[in-house]
Amino acid sequence: MNRNYVRLCGIAAILLAPPAHAQTHSVPDEAPMVLENRSGVKWELQRTPAGWVLGTLSLHGKPLEQAATKGLLVMRNVKSGEVRWLAASQGGKVDALTARLSGRQEIDGANLSWTMDVGPHDELPAVSFTPKWSVDIPVRWLLI
């Protein structure tokens, strides 16, 4: 199976992390939360001092990219272009293939609350993540 097929199946979304040279070097502070399917997809979500981050996505034991350690959600200010990574303060497994992570941050005076369900597809070499969020006042930030 070639890498382009894997990306088309949904793994590309995880690869939106900045290049390795732009990553911070957060060190995991506890064991990763591991989600693995029968197609050889393994997702190791890491817990750093900042919170839960994307971590490492592997296919058949080979990491697809360097671990993403800046956060879980990426937001961009539509006016300034500033980009912010948000790490999850809470996380846990829903079932063998799904983790639910959540966080709450203040962004420009607004309270952002969010959850994200992540995990590999049960049988395909693909992953999904489904974010849900709310803010208490309008903001100029987009989830990217």
N, CA, C and O atoms as CSV, one atom per row, in Angstrom:
chain,resi,resn,atom,element,x,y,z
A,1,MET,N,N,0.850,-1.157,0.000
A,1,MET,CA,C,0.000,0.000,0.000
A,1,MET,C,C,0.903,1.228,0.000
A,1,MET,O,O,1.833,1.305,0.803
A,2,ASN,N,N,0.648,2.187,-0.882
A,2,ASN,CA,C,1.526,3.337,-0.927
A,2,ASN,C,C,1.071,4.441,0.019
A,2,ASN,O,O,-0.072,4.443,0.478
A,3,ARG,N,N,1.946,5.353,0.299
A,3,ARG,CA,C,1.691,6.423,1.273
A,3,ARG,C,C,0.552,7.337,0.824
A,3,ARG,O,O,-0.209,7.817,1.664
A,4,ASN,N,N,0.420,7.584,-0.461
A,4,ASN,CA,C,-0.669,8.442,-0.927
A,4,ASN,C,C,-2.026,7.831,-0.614
A,4,ASN,O,O,-2.957,8.554,-0.259
A,5,TYR,N,N,-2.157,6.533,-0.736
A,5,TYR,CA,C,-3.422,5.882,-0.399
A,5,TYR,C,C,-3.744,6.071,1.075
A,5,TYR,O,O,-4.883,6.358,1.441
A,6,VAL,N,N,-2.728,5.907,1.915
A,6,VAL,CA,C,-2.925,6.072,3.347
A,6,VAL,C,C,-3.374,7.491,3.660
A,6,VAL,O,O,-4.285,7.689,4.464
A,7,ARG,N,N,-2.760,8.458,3.048
A,7,ARG,CA,C,-3.156,9.852,3.280
A,7,ARG,C,C,-4.594,10.084,2.837
A,7,ARG,O,O,-5.352,10.768,3.524
A,8,LEU,N,N,-4.971,9.522,1.700
A,8,LEU,CA,C,-6.334,9.702,1.219
A,8,LEU,C,C,-7.349,9.060,2.147
A,8,LEU,O,O,-8.512,9.462,2.158
A,9,CYS,N,N,-6.937,8.079,2.917
A,9,CYS,CA,C,-7.836,7.402,3.849
A,9,CYS,C,C,-8.036,8.176,5.142
A,9,CYS,O,O,-8.790,7.721,6.003
A,10,GLY,N,N,-7.410,9.296,5.310
A,10,GLY,CA,C,-7.665,10.097,6.493
A,10,GLY,C,C,-6.476,10.370,7.366
A,10,GLY,O,O,-6.561,11.185,8.285
A,11,ILE,N,N,-5.375,9.716,7.109
A,11,ILE,CA,C,-4.220,9.942,7.958
A,11,ILE,C,C,-3.599,11.308,7.677
A,11,ILE,O,O,-2.871,11.831,8.520
A,12,ALA,N,N,-3.863,11.880,6.544
A,12,ALA,CA,C,-3.282,13.172,6.209
A,12,ALA,C,C,-3.618,14.231,7.237
A,12,ALA,O,O,-2.818,15.142,7.454
A,13,ALA,N,N,-4.751,14.147,7.867
A,13,ALA,CA,C,-5.131,15.165,8.833
A,13,ALA,C,C,-4.130,15.271,9.973
A,13,ALA,O,O,-3.858,16.368,10.460
A,14,ILE,N,N,-3.593,14.171,10.389
A,14,ILE,CA,C,-2.617,14.195,11.483
A,14,ILE,C,C,-1.312,14.819,11.025
A,14,ILE,O,O,-0.556,15.338,11.846
A,15,LEU,N,N,-1.040,14.778,9.744
A,15,LEU,CA,C,0.218,15.268,9.203
A,15,LEU,C,C,0.233,16.779,9.018
A,15,LEU,O,O,1.183,17.316,8.448
A,16,LEU,N,N,-0.792,17.472,9.486
A,16,LEU,CA,C,-0.849,18.922,9.396
A,16,LEU,C,C,0.082,19.602,10.388
A,16,LEU,O,O,0.204,20.827,10.382
A,17,ALA,N,N,0.725,18.840,11.221
A,17,ALA,CA,C,1.661,19.409,12.184
A,17,ALA,C,C,2.783,20.106,11.433
A,17,ALA,O,O,3.154,19.679,10.339
A,18,PRO,N,N,3.331,21.182,12.009
A,18,PRO,CA,C,4.444,21.866,11.354
A,18,PRO,C,C,5.623,20.914,11.175
A,18,PRO,O,O,5.688,19.876,11.832
A,19,PRO,N,N,6.557,21.264,10.286
A,19,PRO,CA,C,7.718,20.403,10.073
A,19,PRO,C,C,8.498,20.205,11.366
A,19,PRO,O,O,8.362,20.977,12.315
A,20,ALA,N,N,9.308,19.170,11.387
A,20,ALA,CA,C,10.026,18.792,12.597
A,20,ALA,C,C,10.825,19.949,13.180
A,20,ALA,O,O,10.882,20.095,14.401
A,21,HIS,N,N,11.448,20.783,12.335
A,21,HIS,CA,C,12.260,21.873,12.860
A,21,HIS,C,C,11.423,22.919,13.569
A,21,HIS,O,O,11.972,23.712,14.335
A,22,ALA,N,N,10.100,22.954,13.344
A,22,ALA,CA,C,9.226,23.927,13.994
A,22,ALA,C,C,8.589,23.383,15.268
A,22,ALA,O,O,7.916,24.121,15.989
A,23,GLN,N,N,8.793,22.118,15.546
A,23,GLN,CA,C,8.188,21.500,16.725
A,23,GLN,C,C,8.929,21.924,17.982
A,23,GLN,O,O,10.140,22.144,17.958
A,24,THR,N,N,8.191,22.038,19.081
A,24,THR,CA,C,8.849,22.197,20.363
A,24,THR,C,C,9.322,20.824,20.796
A,24,THR,O,O,8.895,19.816,20.234
A,25,HIS,N,N,10.166,20.774,21.753
A,25,HIS,CA,C,10.704,19.500,22.199
A,25,HIS,C,C,10.144,19.150,23.560
A,25,HIS,O,O,10.899,18.985,24.518
A,26,SER,N,N,8.828,19.033,23.660
A,26,SER,CA,C,8.196,18.616,24.896
A,26,SER,C,C,8.527,17.154,25.147
A,26,SER,O,O,8.526,16.335,24.228
A,27,VAL,N,N,8.802,16.849,26.372
A,27,VAL,CA,C,9.122,15.480,26.746
A,27,VAL,C,C,7.892,14.863,27.395
A,27,VAL,O,O,7.324,15.455,28.313
A,28,PRO,N,N,7.468,13.689,26.941
A,28,PRO,CA,C,6.317,13.047,27.575
A,28,PRO,C,C,6.563,12.868,29.060
A,28,PRO,O,O,7.671,12.528,29.474
A,29,ASP,N,N,5.516,13.098,29.877
A,29,ASP,CA,C,5.697,12.934,31.315
A,29,ASP,C,C,4.941,11.736,31.869
A,29,ASP,O,O,4.917,11.532,33.083
A,30,GLU,N,N,4.328,10.945,31.010
A,30,GLU,CA,C,3.735,9.671,31.422
A,30,GLU,C,C,3.585,8.798,30.194
A,30,GLU,O,O,3.832,9.243,29.073
A,31,ALA,N,N,3.184,7.565,30.403
A,31,ALA,CA,C,3.054,6.623,29.292
A,31,ALA,C,C,2.038,7.143,28.270
A,31,ALA,O,O,1.036,7.752,28.644
A,32,PRO,N,N,2.299,6.904,26.983
A,32,PRO,CA,C,1.349,7.343,25.963
A,32,PRO,C,C,0.049,6.535,26.020
A,32,PRO,O,O,0.012,5.421,26.541
A,33,MET,N,N,-1.007,7.124,25.476
A,33,MET,CA,C,-2.274,6.412,25.301
A,33,MET,C,C,-2.202,5.814,23.894
A,33,MET,O,O,-2.102,6.552,22.914
A,34,VAL,N,N,-2.251,4.508,23.791
A,34,VAL,CA,C,-2.035,3.817,22.512
A,34,VAL,C,C,-3.357,3.293,21.965
A,34,VAL,O,O,-4.113,2.614,22.659
A,35,LEU,N,N,-3.616,3.628,20.701
A,35,LEU,CA,C,-4.783,3.140,19.965
A,35,LEU,C,C,-4.249,2.423,18.727
A,35,LEU,O,O,-3.464,2.997,17.971
A,36,GLU,N,N,-4.664,1.182,18.515
A,36,GLU,CA,C,-4.110,0.382,17.424
A,36,GLU,C,C,-5.204,-0.463,16.791
A,36,GLU,O,O,-6.047,-1.033,17.485
A,37,ASN,N,N,-5.179,-0.537,15.446
A,37,ASN,CA,C,-6.181,-1.365,14.757
A,37,ASN,C,C,-5.532,-2.555,14.062
A,37,ASN,O,O,-4.314,-2.730,14.111
A,38,ARG,N,N,-6.366,-3.373,13.411
A,38,ARG,CA,C,-5.891,-4.589,12.736
A,38,ARG,C,C,-5.183,-4.311,11.418
A,38,ARG,O,O,-4.555,-5.208,10.855
A,39,SER,N,N,-5.275,-3.087,10.918
A,39,SER,CA,C,-4.628,-2.744,9.650
A,39,SER,C,C,-3.206,-2.223,9.833
A,39,SER,O,O,-2.565,-1.816,8.864
A,40,GLY,N,N,-2.720,-2.233,11.046
A,40,GLY,CA,C,-1.355,-1.796,11.281
A,40,GLY,C,C,-1.206,-0.334,11.640
A,40,GLY,O,O,-0.085,0.172,11.683
A,41,VAL,N,N,-2.313,0.366,11.900
A,41,VAL,CA,C,-2.245,1.765,12.315
A,41,VAL,C,C,-2.115,1.801,13.836
A,41,VAL,O,O,-2.881,1.170,14.565
A,42,LYS,N,N,-1.123,2.557,14.286
A,42,LYS,CA,C,-0.906,2.721,15.726
A,42,LYS,C,C,-0.760,4.210,16.016
A,42,LYS,O,O,0.077,4.887,15.417
A,43,TRP,N,N,-1.573,4.714,16.932
A,43,TRP,CA,C,-1.536,6.122,17.308
A,43,TRP,C,C,-1.163,6.185,18.777
A,43,TRP,O,O,-1.884,5.670,19.631
A,44,GLU,N,N,-0.033,6.819,19.069
A,44,GLU,CA,C,0.425,6.982,20.440
A,44,GLU,C,C,0.259,8.445,20.842
A,44,GLU,O,O,1.110,9.279,20.532
A,45,LEU,N,N,-0.832,8.751,21.528
A,45,LEU,CA,C,-1.073,10.097,22.036
A,45,LEU,C,C,-0.173,10.300,23.248
A,45,LEU,O,O,-0.120,9.451,24.137
A,46,GLN,N,N,0.527,11.417,23.281
A,46,GLN,CA,C,1.485,11.658,24.356
A,46,GLN,C,C,0.961,12.678,25.357
A,46,GLN,O,O,0.260,13.622,24.991
A,47,ARG,N,N,1.305,12.480,26.610
A,47,ARG,CA,C,0.988,13.445,27.669
A,47,ARG,C,C,2.282,14.165,28.023
A,47,ARG,O,O,3.232,13.543,28.500
A,48,THR,N,N,2.321,15.468,27.792
A,48,THR,CA,C,3.478,16.299,28.103
A,48,THR,C,C,3.101,17.227,29.259
A,48,THR,O,O,1.951,17.221,29.698
A,49,PRO,N,N,4.037,18.012,29.750
A,49,PRO,CA,C,3.684,18.985,30.787
A,49,PRO,C,C,2.573,19.956,30.347
A,49,PRO,O,O,1.830,20.464,31.187
A,50,ALA,N,N,2.461,20.209,29.051
A,50,ALA,CA,C,1.414,21.096,28.541
A,50,ALA,C,C,0.050,20.400,28.466
A,50,ALA,O,O,-0.979,21.075,28.447
A,51,GLY,N,N,0.026,19.071,28.424
A,51,GLY,CA,C,-1.207,18.298,28.294
A,51,GLY,C,C,-1.071,17.242,27.209
A,51,GLY,O,O,0.033,16.953,26.747
A,52,TRP,N,N,-2.197,16.667,26.804
A,52,TRP,CA,C,-2.207,15.641,25.760
A,52,TRP,C,C,-1.961,16.283,24.401
A,52,TRP,O,O,-2.546,17.315,24.074
A,53,VAL,N,N,-1.083,15.655,23.610
A,53,VAL,CA,C,-0.735,16.142,22.269
A,53,VAL,C,C,-0.899,15.009,21.258
A,53,VAL,O,O,-1.097,13.854,21.635
A,54,LEU,N,N,-0.815,15.348,19.975
A,54,LEU,CA,C,-1.041,14.371,18.908
A,54,LEU,C,C,-0.125,13.160,18.982
A,54,LEU,O,O,-0.571,12.038,18.742
A,55,GLY,N,N,1.122,13.359,19.303
A,55,GLY,CA,C,2.030,12.223,19.442
A,55,GLY,C,C,2.468,11.641,18.115
A,55,GLY,O,O,2.728,12.370,17.157
A,56,THR,N,N,2.547,10.307,18.067
A,56,THR,CA,C,3.116,9.614,16.912
A,56,THR,C,C,2.085,8.717,16.242
A,56,THR,O,O,1.361,7.972,16.903
A,57,LEU,N,N,2.034,8.804,14.935
A,57,LEU,CA,C,1.181,7.944,14.124
A,57,LEU,C,C,2.085,7.028,13.311
A,57,LEU,O,O,2.963,7.492,12.584
A,58,SER,N,N,1.863,5.733,13.439
A,58,SER,CA,C,2.695,4.752,12.737
A,58,SER,C,C,1.828,3.838,11.886
A,58,SER,O,O,0.659,3.606,12.191
A,59,LEU,N,N,2.415,3.327,10.821
A,59,LEU,CA,C,1.759,2.343,9.982
A,59,LEU,C,C,2.719,1.167,9.848
A,59,LEU,O,O,3.842,1.329,9.370
A,60,HIS,N,N,2.278,-0.012,10.268
A,60,HIS,CA,C,3.101,-1.222,10.255
A,60,HIS,C,C,4.434,-1.006,10.970
A,60,HIS,O,O,5.482,-1.451,10.503
A,61,GLY,N,N,4.375,-0.321,12.103
A,61,GLY,CA,C,5.553,-0.123,12.937
A,61,GLY,C,C,6.482,0.991,12.522
A,61,GLY,O,O,7.508,1.201,13.170
A,62,LYS,N,N,6.158,1.722,11.454
A,62,LYS,CA,C,7.025,2.798,10.982
A,62,LYS,C,C,6.326,4.137,11.177
A,62,LYS,O,O,5.255,4.361,10.614
A,63,PRO,N,N,6.923,5.040,11.974
A,63,PRO,CA,C,6.318,6.371,12.154
A,63,PRO,C,C,6.182,7.087,10.817
A,63,PRO,O,O,7.097,7.051,9.994
A,64,LEU,N,N,5.040,7.738,10.600
A,64,LEU,CA,C,4.813,8.458,9.349
A,64,LEU,C,C,5.500,9.817,9.349
A,64,LEU,O,O,5.897,10.310,8.293
A,65,GLU,N,N,5.642,10.418,10.503
A,65,GLU,CA,C,6.298,11.711,10.665
A,65,GLU,C,C,6.908,11.741,12.057
A,65,GLU,O,O,6.673,10.843,12.866
A,66,GLN,N,N,7.689,12.773,12.333
A,66,GLN,CA,C,8.195,12.975,13.684
A,66,GLN,C,C,6.992,13.267,14.590
A,66,GLN,O,O,5.997,13.838,14.143
A,67,ALA,N,N,7.089,12.879,15.839
A,67,ALA,CA,C,5.989,13.089,16.788
A,67,ALA,C,C,5.581,14.556,16.829
A,67,ALA,O,O,6.428,15.448,16.877
A,68,ALA,N,N,4.277,14.792,16.810
A,68,ALA,CA,C,3.725,16.147,16.935
A,68,ALA,C,C,3.511,16.414,18.420
A,68,ALA,O,O,2.654,15.793,19.048
A,69,THR,N,N,4.281,17.328,18.976
A,69,THR,CA,C,4.277,17.531,20.421
A,69,THR,C,C,3.806,18.908,20.856
A,69,THR,O,O,3.903,19.242,22.036
A,70,LYS,N,N,3.301,19.710,19.936
A,70,LYS,CA,C,2.869,21.062,20.307
A,70,LYS,C,C,1.456,21.107,20.857
A,70,LYS,O,O,1.134,22.007,21.633
A,71,GLY,N,N,0.613,20.178,20.485
A,71,GLY,CA,C,-0.767,20.198,20.945
A,71,GLY,C,C,-1.622,19.227,20.169
A,71,GLY,O,O,-1.132,18.315,19.504
A,72,LEU,N,N,-2.927,19.457,20.276
A,72,LEU,CA,C,-3.900,18.580,19.645
A,72,LEU,C,C,-4.744,19.344,18.630
A,72,LEU,O,O,-5.059,18.826,17.559
A,73,LEU,N,N,-5.101,20.561,18.968
A,73,LEU,CA,C,-5.869,21.428,18.075
A,73,LEU,C,C,-4.993,22.586,17.636
A,73,LEU,O,O,-4.140,23.051,18.391
A,74,VAL,N,N,-5.206,23.047,16.416
A,74,VAL,CA,C,-4.490,24.209,15.905
A,74,VAL,C,C,-5.522,25.279,15.574
A,74,VAL,O,O,-6.505,25.020,14.880
A,75,MET,N,N,-5.283,26.477,16.079
A,75,MET,CA,C,-6.176,27.598,15.790
A,75,MET,C,C,-5.364,28.718,15.145
A,75,MET,O,O,-4.188,28.911,15.454
A,76,ARG,N,N,-6.013,29.447,14.250
A,76,ARG,CA,C,-5.365,30.575,13.566
A,76,ARG,C,C,-6.234,31.813,13.700
A,76,ARG,O,O,-7.442,31.765,13.468
A,77,ASN,N,N,-5.610,32.923,14.076
A,77,ASN,CA,C,-6.307,34.197,14.170
A,77,ASN,C,C,-6.515,34.732,12.760
A,77,ASN,O,O,-5.548,34.907,12.018
A,78,VAL,N,N,-7.761,34.994,12.380
A,78,VAL,CA,C,-8.053,35.404,11.007
A,78,VAL,C,C,-7.531,36.796,10.697
A,78,VAL,O,O,-7.322,37.124,9.529
A,79,LYS,N,N,-7.318,37.621,11.711
A,79,LYS,CA,C,-6.823,38.976,11.471
A,79,LYS,C,C,-5.298,39.022,11.440
A,79,LYS,O,O,-4.712,39.566,10.504
A,80,SER,N,N,-4.658,38.458,12.454
A,80,SER,CA,C,-3.200,38.561,12.564
A,80,SER,C,C,-2.452,37.406,11.907
A,80,SER,O,O,-1.278,37.547,11.567
A,81,GLY,N,N,-3.125,36.251,11.721
A,81,GLY,CA,C,-2.457,35.078,11.187
A,81,GLY,C,C,-1.734,34.260,12.243
A,81,GLY,O,O,-1.158,33.218,11.930
A,82,GLU,N,N,-1.756,34.722,13.502
A,82,GLU,CA,C,-1.103,33.983,14.588
A,82,GLU,C,C,-1.689,32.578,14.688
A,82,GLU,O,O,-2.896,32.384,14.540
A,83,VAL,N,N,-0.825,31.609,14.941
A,83,VAL,CA,C,-1.239,30.215,15.089
A,83,VAL,C,C,-0.983,29.789,16.527
A,83,VAL,O,O,0.081,30.059,17.084
A,84,ARG,N,N,-1.968,29.119,17.127
A,84,ARG,CA,C,-1.817,28.595,18.487
A,84,ARG,C,C,-2.184,27.123,18.506
A,84,ARG,O,O,-3.201,26.706,17.950
A,85,TRP,N,N,-1.332,26.348,19.158
A,85,TRP,CA,C,-1.604,24.936,19.398
A,85,TRP,C,C,-2.231,24.811,20.778
A,85,TRP,O,O,-1.798,25.474,21.720
A,86,LEU,N,N,-3.236,23.974,20.900
A,86,LEU,CA,C,-3.894,23.734,22.180
A,86,LEU,C,C,-3.726,22.273,22.574
A,86,LEU,O,O,-4.067,21.375,21.804
A,87,ALA,N,N,-3.208,22.038,23.759
A,87,ALA,CA,C,-3.079,20.684,24.289
A,87,ALA,C,C,-4.311,20.380,25.133
A,87,ALA,O,O,-4.916,21.289,25.701
A,88,ALA,N,N,-4.679,19.125,25.216
A,88,ALA,CA,C,-5.842,18.704,26.007
A,88,ALA,C,C,-5.428,18.532,27.465
A,88,ALA,O,O,-4.388,17.945,27.763
A,89,SER,N,N,-6.249,19.047,28.360
A,89,SER,CA,C,-5.948,18.897,29.786
A,89,SER,C,C,-6.437,17.554,30.319
A,89,SER,O,O,-5.932,17.066,31.330
A,90,GLN,N,N,-7.414,16.957,29.644
A,90,GLN,CA,C,-7.955,15.672,30.078
A,90,GLN,C,C,-8.021,14.716,28.894
A,90,GLN,O,O,-8.200,15.136,27.751
A,91,GLY,N,N,-7.873,13.428,29.181
A,91,GLY,CA,C,-7.969,12.437,28.125
A,91,GLY,C,C,-8.151,11.052,28.693
A,91,GLY,O,O,-7.689,10.744,29.792
A,92,GLY,N,N,-8.828,10.223,27.931
A,92,GLY,CA,C,-9.020,8.841,28.330
A,92,GLY,C,C,-9.594,8.034,27.184
A,92,GLY,O,O,-10.139,8.587,26.229
A,93,LYS,N,N,-9.467,6.725,27.289
A,93,LYS,CA,C,-10.006,5.844,26.257
A,93,LYS,C,C,-11.509,5.678,26.442
A,93,LYS,O,O,-11.995,5.472,27.554
A,94,VAL,N,N,-12.238,5.772,25.323
A,94,VAL,CA,C,-13.677,5.489,25.295
A,94,VAL,C,C,-13.869,3.995,25.080
A,94,VAL,O,O,-14.717,3.363,25.710
A,95,ASP,N,N,-13.059,3.440,24.170
A,95,ASP,CA,C,-13.034,2.005,23.895
A,95,ASP,C,C,-11.654,1.677,23.343
A,95,ASP,O,O,-10.769,2.533,23.373
A,96,ALA,N,N,-11.446,0.481,22.847
A,96,ALA,CA,C,-10.121,0.051,22.396
A,96,ALA,C,C,-9.575,0.880,21.241
A,96,ALA,O,O,-8.360,0.969,21.068
A,97,LEU,N,N,-10.462,1.493,20.443
A,97,LEU,CA,C,-10.025,2.239,19.267
A,97,LEU,C,C,-10.285,3.739,19.346
A,97,LEU,O,O,-9.983,4.452,18.388
A,98,THR,N,N,-10.826,4.239,20.435
A,98,THR,CA,C,-11.203,5.650,20.508
A,98,THR,C,C,-10.744,6.269,21.823
A,98,THR,O,O,-10.897,5.684,22.895
A,99,ALA,N,N,-10.179,7.465,21.712
A,99,ALA,CA,C,-9.845,8.265,22.892
A,99,ALA,C,C,-10.643,9.559,22.812
A,99,ALA,O,O,-10.894,10.077,21.724
A,100,ARG,N,N,-11.038,10.074,23.959
A,100,ARG,CA,C,-11.720,11.375,24.037
A,100,ARG,C,C,-10.838,12.299,24.863
A,100,ARG,O,O,-10.490,12.009,26.007
A,101,LEU,N,N,-10.489,13.419,24.244
A,101,LEU,CA,C,-9.632,14.398,24.886
A,101,LEU,C,C,-10.394,15.716,24.970
A,101,LEU,O,O,-11.253,15.996,24.134
A,102,SER,N,N,-10.082,16.519,25.972
A,102,SER,CA,C,-10.801,17.785,26.129
A,102,SER,C,C,-9.911,18.831,26.759
A,102,SER,O,O,-8.893,18.526,27.380
A,103,GLY,N,N,-10.324,20.069,26.582
A,103,GLY,CA,C,-9.584,21.185,27.155
A,103,GLY,C,C,-10.454,22.418,27.250
A,103,GLY,O,O,-11.554,22.480,26.701
A,104,ARG,N,N,-9.934,23.384,27.955
A,104,ARG,CA,C,-10.612,24.673,28.134
A,104,ARG,C,C,-9.511,25.726,28.192
A,104,ARG,O,O,-8.620,25.655,29.039
A,105,GLN,N,N,-9.575,26.692,27.296
A,105,GLN,CA,C,-8.582,27.748,27.250
A,105,GLN,C,C,-9.280,29.094,27.086
A,105,GLN,O,O,-10.379,29.182,26.539
A,106,GLU,N,N,-8.617,30.132,27.568
A,106,GLU,CA,C,-9.083,31.487,27.291
A,106,GLU,C,C,-8.307,31.996,26.094
A,106,GLU,O,O,-7.079,31.927,26.052
A,107,ILE,N,N,-9.045,32.507,25.121
A,107,ILE,CA,C,-8.421,33.054,23.915
A,107,ILE,C,C,-9.007,34.437,23.674
A,107,ILE,O,O,-10.188,34.579,23.357
A,108,ASP,N,N,-8.170,35.448,23.829
A,108,ASP,CA,C,-8.582,36.837,23.635
A,108,ASP,C,C,-9.855,37.175,24.410
A,108,ASP,O,O,-10.758,37.818,23.876
A,109,GLY,N,N,-9.924,36.748,25.648
A,109,GLY,CA,C,-11.069,37.060,26.503
A,109,GLY,C,C,-12.246,36.115,26.362
A,109,GLY,O,O,-13.209,36.215,27.123
A,110,ALA,N,N,-12.191,35.211,25.415
A,110,ALA,CA,C,-13.278,34.239,25.221
A,110,ALA,C,C,-12.880,32.920,25.874
A,110,ALA,O,O,-11.710,32.540,25.875
A,111,ASN,N,N,-13.853,32.243,26.418
A,111,ASN,CA,C,-13.618,30.915,26.993
A,111,ASN,C,C,-13.950,29.865,25.946
A,111,ASN,O,O,-15.104,29.715,25.543
A,112,LEU,N,N,-12.931,29.143,25.511
A,112,LEU,CA,C,-13.079,28.075,24.524
A,112,LEU,C,C,-13.092,26.747,25.263
A,112,LEU,O,O,-12.161,26.436,26.006
A,113,SER,N,N,-14.136,25.970,25.063
A,113,SER,CA,C,-14.225,24.607,25.595
A,113,SER,C,C,-14.296,23.670,24.407
A,113,SER,O,O,-14.978,23.958,23.424
A,114,TRP,N,N,-13.588,22.542,24.494
A,114,TRP,CA,C,-13.574,21.629,23.356
A,114,TRP,C,C,-13.357,20.190,23.800
A,114,TRP,O,O,-12.807,19.903,24.863
A,115,THR,N,N,-13.816,19.311,22.934
A,115,THR,CA,C,-13.540,17.881,23.062
A,115,THR,C,C,-13.167,17.359,21.687
A,115,THR,O,O,-13.541,17.940,20.668
A,116,MET,N,N,-12.435,16.273,21.667
A,116,MET,CA,C,-12.077,15.652,20.399
A,116,MET,C,C,-12.038,14.144,20.593
A,116,MET,O,O,-11.389,13.641,21.510
A,117,ASP,N,N,-12.737,13.432,19.724
A,117,ASP,CA,C,-12.649,11.979,19.684
A,117,ASP,C,C,-11.661,11.617,18.576
A,117,ASP,O,O,-11.787,12.087,17.445
A,118,VAL,N,N,-10.688,10.788,18.908
A,118,VAL,CA,C,-9.655,10.407,17.948
A,118,VAL,C,C,-9.482,8.896,17.953
A,118,VAL,O,O,-9.789,8.225,18.939
A,119,GLY,N,N,-8.992,8.377,16.848
A,119,GLY,CA,C,-8.674,6.957,16.805
A,119,GLY,C,C,-8.586,6.410,15.401
A,119,GLY,O,O,-9.041,7.035,14.443
A,120,PRO,N,N,-7.994,5.234,15.287
A,120,PRO,CA,C,-7.928,4.582,13.979
A,120,PRO,C,C,-9.269,3.956,13.613
A,120,PRO,O,O,-10.063,3.602,14.485
A,121,HIS,N,N,-9.506,3.826,12.318
A,121,HIS,CA,C,-10.672,3.109,11.819
A,121,HIS,C,C,-10.541,1.660,12.277
A,121,HIS,O,O,-9.428,1.166,12.460
A,122,ASP,N,N,-11.651,0.985,12.462
A,122,ASP,CA,C,-11.560,-0.381,12.993
A,122,ASP,C,C,-10.844,-1.358,12.066
A,122,ASP,O,O,-10.196,-2.288,12.548
A,123,GLU,N,N,-10.944,-1.170,10.730
A,123,GLU,CA,C,-10.313,-2.142,9.827
A,123,GLU,C,C,-9.482,-1.522,8.707
A,123,GLU,O,O,-8.707,-2.229,8.063
A,124,LEU,N,N,-9.619,-0.236,8.462
A,124,LEU,CA,C,-8.880,0.410,7.378
A,124,LEU,C,C,-7.627,1.103,7.901
A,124,LEU,O,O,-7.557,1.438,9.084
A,125,PRO,N,N,-6.638,1.324,7.037
A,125,PRO,CA,C,-5.453,2.085,7.445
A,125,PRO,C,C,-5.774,3.584,7.415
A,125,PRO,O,O,-5.268,4.326,6.574
A,126,ALA,N,N,-6.610,4.000,8.334
A,126,ALA,CA,C,-7.076,5.384,8.388
A,126,ALA,C,C,-7.334,5.780,9.832
A,126,ALA,O,O,-7.547,4.928,10.695
A,127,VAL,N,N,-7.312,7.084,10.086
A,127,VAL,CA,C,-7.645,7.604,11.407
A,127,VAL,C,C,-8.689,8.695,11.256
A,127,VAL,O,O,-8.899,9.236,10.170
A,128,SER,N,N,-9.333,9.002,12.361
A,128,SER,CA,C,-10.273,10.126,12.342
A,128,SER,C,C,-10.138,10.905,13.629
A,128,SER,O,O,-9.771,10.360,14.670
A,129,PHE,N,N,-10.437,12.171,13.544
A,129,PHE,CA,C,-10.621,12.938,14.746
A,129,PHE,C,C,-11.756,13.900,14.523
A,129,PHE,O,O,-11.848,14.579,13.500
A,130,THR,N,N,-12.626,13.936,15.524
A,130,THR,CA,C,-13.852,14.717,15.443
A,130,THR,C,C,-13.858,15.746,16.569
A,130,THR,O,O,-14.111,15.411,17.726
A,131,PRO,N,N,-13.578,17.006,16.221
A,131,PRO,CA,C,-13.586,18.042,17.259
A,131,PRO,C,C,-14.979,18.633,17.447
A,131,PRO,O,O,-15.776,18.701,16.511
A,132,LYS,N,N,-15.251,19.054,18.668
A,132,LYS,CA,C,-16.461,19.810,19.011
A,132,LYS,C,C,-15.993,20.923,19.934
A,132,LYS,O,O,-15.208,20.687,20.852
A,133,TRP,N,N,-16.470,22.127,19.693
A,133,TRP,CA,C,-16.026,23.239,20.521
A,133,TRP,C,C,-17.127,24.276,20.666
A,133,TRP,O,O,-18.083,24.314,19.891
A,134,SER,N,N,-16.967,25.109,21.672
A,134,SER,CA,C,-17.882,26.233,21.876
A,134,SER,C,C,-17.097,27.373,22.512
A,134,SER,O,O,-16.106,27.158,23.210
A,135,VAL,N,N,-17.565,28.587,22.253
A,135,VAL,CA,C,-17.003,29.789,22.865
A,135,VAL,C,C,-18.146,30.604,23.438
A,135,VAL,O,O,-19.279,30.518,22.965
A,136,ASP,N,N,-17.846,31.399,24.462
A,136,ASP,CA,C,-18.906,32.168,25.098
A,136,ASP,C,C,-19.121,33.544,24.475
A,136,ASP,O,O,-20.153,34.174,24.706
A,137,ILE,N,N,-18.147,34.017,23.679
A,137,ILE,CA,C,-18.289,35.268,22.935
A,137,ILE,C,C,-17.630,35.076,21.573
A,137,ILE,O,O,-16.784,34.194,21.431
A,138,PRO,N,N,-17.993,35.880,20.560
A,138,PRO,CA,C,-17.370,35.726,19.237
A,138,PRO,C,C,-15.857,35.952,19.302
A,138,PRO,O,O,-15.370,36.799,20.052
A,139,VAL,N,N,-15.143,35.186,18.511
A,139,VAL,CA,C,-13.686,35.303,18.434
A,139,VAL,C,C,-13.255,35.366,16.974
A,139,VAL,O,O,-14.011,35.020,16.066
A,140,ARG,N,N,-12.027,35.817,16.776
A,140,ARG,CA,C,-11.449,35.879,15.421
A,140,ARG,C,C,-10.466,34.740,15.205
A,140,ARG,O,O,-9.419,34.924,14.584
A,141,TRP,N,N,-10.802,33.570,15.714
A,141,TRP,CA,C,-9.930,32.418,15.588
A,141,TRP,C,C,-10.676,31.299,14.867
A,141,TRP,O,O,-11.859,31.066,15.114
A,142,LEU,N,N,-9.969,30.610,13.975
A,142,LEU,CA,C,-10.500,29.469,13.270
A,142,LEU,C,C,-9.756,28.218,13.687
A,142,LEU,O,O,-8.544,28.243,13.899
A,143,LEU,N,N,-10.484,27.138,13.801
A,143,LEU,CA,C,-9.865,25.843,14.029
A,143,LEU,C,C,-9.335,25.367,12.687
A,143,LEU,O,O,-10.084,25.300,11.713
A,144,ILE,N,N,-8.033,25.031,12.627
A,144,ILE,CA,C,-7.463,24.572,11.345
A,144,ILE,C,C,-6.908,23.181,11.494
A,144,ILE,O,O,-6.386,22.619,10.532
